């Protein structure tokens, strides 16, 4: 019984090791390099902007009062997320146009 408990304790470590191995192998095979911090911020900024715009489209499509409230909260959350990454980009003096 103690062996089974010990196996379960080590299982997450084994899974993470396997995930790391696969991740490294995929990067190696695809030739992708690690993103720089600037590239990561720009990607997150783009994703946040796209999310914000999708939430606005959702808002325009709903008619139920509860769903309208939900859509408003979702838009506000997306906007805050976008502003966060925008501030982060400005703080790092990242020029977005250079990544377009």
C-alpha positions in Angstrom: 0.0 0.0 0.0 2.9 2.4 0.8 4.3 1.7 -2.7 1.0 2.8 -4.3 1.0 6.1 -2.3 4.6 6.7 -3.2 3.7 6.2 -6.9 0.9 8.7 -6.7 3.2 11.3 -5.1 5.8 10.9 -7.9 3.2 10.8 -10.7 2.9 14.6 -11.1 6.7 15.0 -11.3 6.8 12.3 -14.0 4.0 14.0 -15.9 5.7 17.3 -15.8 9.0 15.8 -16.9 7.2 14.2 -19.8 5.5 17.5 -20.7 8.9 19.3 -20.6 10.4 16.7 -22.8 7.6 16.9 -25.4 7.7 20.7 -25.3 11.5 20.7 -25.9 11.1 18.2 -28.7 8.3 20.2 -30.4 10.4 23.3 -30.3 13.4 21.5 -31.7 11.4 20.0 -34.5 9.5 23.1 -35.4 12.6 25.3 -35.2 10.7 27.8 -33.0 12.8 29.8 -30.7 11.7 31.1 -27.3 9.8 34.4 -27.5 11.5 37.4 -26.1 9.8 39.2 -23.3 8.9 42.0 -25.7 7.4 39.5 -28.2 5.4 37.9 -25.4 4.0 41.3 -24.3 3.1 42.2 -27.9 1.3 38.8 -28.4 -0.6 39.2 -25.1 -1.6 42.8 -26.1 -2.9 41.6 -29.5 -4.8 38.7 -27.8 -6.3 41.1 -25.3 -7.4 43.5 -28.0 -9.0 40.7 -30.1 -10.8 39.4 -27.0 -12.1 42.9 -26.2 -13.5 43.3 -29.8 -15.1 39.8 -29.6 -16.8 40.7 -26.3 -18.2 43.9 -28.0 -19.6 41.8 -30.8 -21.2 39.4 -28.2 -22.7 42.5 -26.4 -24.3 43.6 -29.6 -25.8 40.2 -30.2 -27.5 39.6 -26.8 -31.0 40.7 -25.9 -31.7 39.2 -22.5 -31.1 41.7 -19.6 -29.0 39.2 -17.6 -26.8 38.5 -20.7 -26.4 42.2 -21.4 -25.1 42.7 -17.9 -22.8 39.7 -18.3 -21.6 41.1 -21.6 -20.9 44.5 -20.1 -18.8 42.9 -17.3 -16.9 40.8 -19.9 -16.1 43.9 -22.0 -14.9 45.8 -19.0 -12.7 42.9 -17.9 -11.2 42.6 -21.4 -10.6 46.3 -21.6 -8.8 46.3 -18.3 -6.7 43.4 -19.5 -5.8 45.3 -22.7 -4.9 48.4 -20.8 -2.7 46.4 -18.5 -0.6 45.0 -21.4 -0.6 48.4 -23.1 0.9 50.0 -19.9 3.4 47.1 -19.7 4.5 47.7 -23.3 4.8 51.4 -22.7 6.8 50.8 -19.5 9.2 48.6 -21.5 9.3 51.2 -24.3 8.1 48.6 -26.8 7.2 50.0 -30.2 4.2 48.0 -31.4 4.5 49.0 -35.1 7.9 47.3 -35.2 6.1 44.0 -34.6 3.4 44.4 -37.2 
